[in-house]
């Protein structure tokens, strides 16, 4: 029996009303989506899940599955709230954009102007660099559990961040880090309001996000409990301090339907100006002018020759979630789960593949006929070069940066990789005018097992240069 579908209710459709879906799309039957999600939940040991899929901001599928609380048997429904961890970053960045619109700050101001006493190495860091992860700050979420259990104030987290060396001089590299945590402190300093109060008054309430709040501050009466998969069984997620739980980079809980409202609002004028929205959804840049795969709170990738604007969130508290936009298809996919490391991102991409065959997972792709000797040779040369820390002659100069994985981390992950097997290539359909995605003319699929990934895609331009690649699964 299918779960309760909310998507086609008049109330939900009216809520996200927008232009009708494009006529050339043939969307999958709900039963196909349902079977896929149930299979993924079983394979990934996910206790509970919410999903919303919208086309041009009109909800076309919404469902809830499984358990919010394994011990009591409480089921997930459309009102069940999930922690979204790092998806919080886009809300915090939107708050900073609101303040910029009001003239209370500028994105290229140095953060030290608003937060005095920062270390000398931090003095050149701008607000924009904190938003685009080009400031050089580390990601302290790699720390052990005790780091987040014993620190009970924002100032203690800031002190630990200040004590760590920068990964590179501000503006010279890209590394996912704790910038939005600092931005939460900035919002409080500029407005004189607690971060939670500002978000509630300026974003959640105006957009009618009635099931959205800040962890530890805005109680969620209908919330899912978080879980981990440990030694072949589900165990509760790790408890952390209230301060850690409510930070500006990870602190929001919400529902899939509220995230759909949020997604729709970001394409309208209720919150941000056209100029602010353009900045949010455009790649940031280094001082050299090179583009990075991140806007303001969103990863922006030229995936398979099209734009993927996405962010996922997950942490040891026991949650894994994703919101993914595919602008050329007018498609948004939202997946919330209450299991750490459930890889909601892969589930969302699998759902996108049901709507557009160009997005189908490599492991489920039909065999492609043909022979691609030049591409095969280029792929093998690239794997060999990256695994040994050498320059890869077939890579476009921007390709490695756009992948978003530091070269040292990629090299480590490729240690002992299997010989790459090129499974086939296909022409990219409907290439957009957005560079660098617009430069891609062909995408090739590769099987090469390693700790960095097993299934890979490589995008080539007409000169047979690799303009983008990534480990997909």
N, C-alpha and C positions, 0 to 999 in steps of 0.2 A: 504494500500500500504506500502511495506517495505521501511525503510529509505535507504539513499544512503550507500551502503556497500563499504568500502575501502579495506576490508581484502583480497579480492581475486584479487585485481589489481596486475599486474605484478610488478609494482614499489615497492609496499609495501612488496610483497613476497620476492623480491630480496634483499630489504633493510635488512631484518631480516633472510636471508637465513641461514639454519642450517640443520643438519641431518633430514631426513624425520620422520614424526610422527610414533610412535610405532603402529604396525599393529593391535594389539588386541583392540585398541580403536575404538569405534563406536560413533562418535560425533553427537550431536543433530542437527536436521534440523535448519537452520537459522530462519525459521518462529517460531519455538518453543522458541528460545532465544528472538526473537522480542516480542512475546506475553507476556513472563515473564517480560521483562523490561518495557513494556508499563503498565502492571498491577501494578508493583512496583512504577512507577512514579506517577500513579494516587493515589494509597493508601498512599504514603508518601508525596504527594503535592510537587513534585520536578518539577521546571520549565524547567531545561535543564540538559542533561546528555550525556557524552561520554563513550564509552566502547571499549576496545580492549581485545581480548582473543587470546593467542598464545599457540601453542603446540611445544615444543622444539625450541622456539624462531621463529617459523614461524607463522605469523598472520593468524588465521583461521576465525576470526570474528572481524569486526570493524564497528561501527555505531555511529551516532550522532542523538540526539533526542531533541525536545522541543526548548525552548527559552533561548537565552543568555541575552536578555533584554526584560522584560515583557512589559514595557511601550511602546517601539517602535516596538515590534513584531520581533526583530532581532533573527534569528534562529541560533542554534548551528550547526556548521559544523566541519569537521576534523581539521581545523586550529584554532578553538576557544580555547583560553587559559583559564585555570582554576587555581585558587590558590589551592595549595596542602598542605598548613599548615605544619603539623608535618612530612609529608613524606620528607620534606626538610632535616630532621636529617640525613638520609642515604647519601645524597649528601655531607653534611658537614663532616660526618665521613669519607667518601671517600677522601675528601680533606686532612684530617689529615693523612690518610694512605699514600697518595702520598708524603707528607712531610716526613713521617717515612721511606718510601722507599728510599728517597733521603738523608737520614742520618741527616736531619735537626732537628729531635726530635725522642724520643722513647716513645712508648705508656705507659711505666711504669715510665716515668719521672713525677715528681710532677709538677702540674700546676703552683705553686708559682715560679718555676724556670723561667717561661716566663712572668708571670703577677705579678710583685712585688707589695707589699702593701696589699695582701689579709689578711683576718682575721686569727687569730691564729688557729681557728677550721678548717680552710681550708688547713693548711699547709701540712697535710698528703695526700690530695686528688691527685690522679694521673689522667693523661689524659685518660687512659683506663677506670677508674671508672666514669668519666664524660660521656664517650661513652656508657657504659653499665648501667647507672642509678643506680650505686651502691655507689655514692659519698655522698648521703644524702641530696642533694639539693632539695628544694621545687619546685613545679610547679606553677609559678606565673600566669599562664593563668587562674587560678581559681579566680583571682581578678575581681573587678567590672570594668565596661567600662572606668570609669574616670582614672583608673590606667594606661591604655594604651593610653589614649587621652592626658593626661597632661605631661607625661614623653616623652621627645623629643630627647634624646641622649642615646647612648649605656651606657655611664657612669652612667646615672641616673638609668637605669635598673639594672646595676651591683651593684650599691650602695644599692638598695632595696633588692637585693638577698643576699648581704653580711650581711645585718642587720637582716635577718631572721635566727633563729637557725636551725642547721642541724637536719634532722629527725632521724639520727643515726650516730654513728662514721663511717667514710669512710671505705667501704669494708665489713661492717657487715650486710647490708640489701639491699633490692631492693625497689626502689620507683621512679616511673616515674617523672622526673623533668627537670630542665632547663639547664642541662649539655651542650647540643649542642649549646645553646646561648653563653656560655663561650668559647666553641671551635671555634665559629666564630671569637671571639676576639683574640683567640690564633693564628688562621691562619693569621690575619692581623698583629699581632706582629711579628711572625716569618718571614713572607714574605715581610713586608713593603708595602703590597698592600691592598687596601680596600677589604673586604670580597667579595663584588660583582665583583670586577675586577678579583680576583683570580678564582672565580668559573667560570666566563665567559671564561678566557684564558686557564684554565687548565682542565676544565671538559666540559662545554657546547659546545664550538667550536670544540675541538678535536673529540667529539663524534657526531658532526653534529646535536646537539639538537637545531635546528634553531628557534623553537617556545618556548624556555625555557629561563627564565630570573629571575631577582630579583625584587620583588615588589618595587615600588616607584623609582627604579633606571633604570631598563630596561623596557621601556614602551611597553606594549602589545597593538598593534593597533586593534587586533581582540580578545578581552577578554570578558569573561562572567561577568556579574554583579552578586553579591552575594545577597542571600535573606534569611530571617527567616520566620518561620510559627508562627504567633502571633495572638491570638484571632481569629482563623479560617480564616486568610488571609495572603497572602504573603506581607512582608514588606522588605525594603532594609536592607542589613547587616549593622552592626555598623562600622562607620569610626573610625580608630585609627591613632595614629601619624605615620609619615613616618619611624621613627626609629623602632617603634614596628612592623611595617608591613614588614620590610626588615631584621629582625633578622636571625641569623644563625640556629635557630631551627624551623622557620616557614615561611621563606621569599621567597619561590620559586613559580612561576607560570609556567605552562607547559600544554601540551596536552597529551592525552592518547597515541597517536602514538609516541611522544617523550619519554614517559615513557617506551614504549615497546622497543625503541632503547636503553634506559638506562638499562633495564632489560637484554637485550641481551649482552650489553657490559660488564656487571658484571660477565658473565660466560666466557669471553674471556680475552685476554692478552693486549688489547688496553689501558687499564687504570691501572688495579691493577695486581700485581704479584699473582701467585697461593697461596703463603703464606698469602698475604693480604686478598685474597678472602676467604681463609679458616677461618681466624680470623673473618671476617665480618659475615659469615654465621654459626658461632658456638656460642653456649650459653656462656655468661660470667659467672664468678664464684665469689663467696664471698671469703674472706680470709680463711674461714673454709673449702673451697673446694666445697661447695654446688653450684649447677648450678642455674642460674636465667633464666627467659624466654625471654632473650634479647641478641642479638649479638651486632653488631655495626650498629645501625640504623634500625634494624629489630627485631620485636617480633618473637620468635622461639618457637613454641608450639607442643607438641606431641598430636595433635588433632585427635581423633578417631583412634589412633594408627599409625598415619602417620605424617610426618613433615608438618607443615604449617609455612611458612616464610612470614611474612606480616607486613605491617604498614598502618595505616589509618591517616588521617589528617582532622581536622575540627575546625572551630572557628567561633566566633560571626561576623566576616566579611561576612559570608554567604555561606560557602562551606563545603562539606563533600566528602572525596575521599579515595580510597583504592587501594593498589597494593598488590596482594597476590600470592605467589608462592607455588606450590605443587610439589616438586621435584620428588617424586615417580611416578607421573603422567605426568611429563614433561609439566606441565600446569601453565600458568600465567594468572591471571584475573586482569584487571585494570578498575576501575569505578571512574569517576569524575562527581560530581554534583555541582550545584550552589544553594544548600539549606543547611543551617546549621542544624545539627542533622538529616540528611536524612538517617543516618546509612548505608552509602555506603558499609561498611564492611559486613553487613547482606546480601545486594544485591549481593556482590561478592561471598559470600559463597553459596547463592542460585544458582548462575550461575555455580559454581563448582559442585553443586549437579546435574545439568543437564548433566554434562559430566561424572560423576561418582556417582552411586547411594549410595555409601558409605558416600557421603557428603550431602545427601539430608537433608533439614531442618527437625528438629524433628516434628514440627507442621504439616508437610506434609508427614511424614513417614507412610508407610502402617503398619497396625496393625501386631505385631509380636505374634506368637502363642507360648505358653509355660508358664512355671512357674519358677520363680527365687527367692525362699524364702530367700536364704542366701544373695543374692545381695540386695533384698528389705530391709532386716533388716539392712544391712551395710549402705545403703543410709540413712535410717531414723535415725540411730544412729549418722551418720555424720552431718546431718542437725541439729539435736538437740544439738550436741556438739558445732558446729560452732556458732549457734545462741545464745548460752549462754557463749561463750568465754572459753569453756573447751577443753581439749585435745580430739581429735577424734581418738579412738583406731584403727579404720579400715583404717586410712589414712597412707600411706607410709610417711616417715619422710620428703621427698622432695616434696610431692604433693602440699602442701599449698603454698610453695614458687613458684613453677612452675605456679600456677594459676595467680600469679602476683597481686592479690588483697590483700592489707594489712588486717590482721585478724580483726582489729577494724572496718575497713570499711565494711568487709563482715558481721560481727556481726550486725552492724547497718542496713545493707541492708536486713538481714534475720529477722528482728523484725516483728513478726506477720505473718510469712510465713505459707502458707497452707500445710496441711499434704502431704508429697511427694507421688505421684502416680507413681510407676514404670511401664512404658509402654511396656518394653521388652528389651531384650539384644540380641546381635548377636556377633558371632565370628569375630575377626578382620582379614580382608583379606590382604594378601601380607604384613605382618609386616616387616618394614625395619630393618636394622642392627644398626640404630641410637638410642642409649639410650637417654632418658628413653622411647621413643616411642616403641622401640623394645621389651620392657618388657610387653606391653599390649597384652592380649590375648582375651579380651572381652570388648565391650563397651555397656553400658546400658543407656537408655533414660528415663528421669524423667520429670514429670510435677509437679512443686511446685511454685505457684505464690508468689512473693515477690517483693520488690523494687529492689532487687539485680538481679532478673531475673525470668523468668517463665518456660523456657524449659532448661533442664540441661543434660549434658552428663557426665558419670562416667566411667573411664577406669580401669578395674581390671587386675591384673596379675594372673598367674596360682595358686598363693597362696591365692587368694581372697582378696588381698590387693588393695586399691584404689591408683593407681600411678598417676592419673591425673583426674581433674574434672573442669568444667567451666559452668557458665551460658551462654548459646548460644544465647538465644533470650529474 
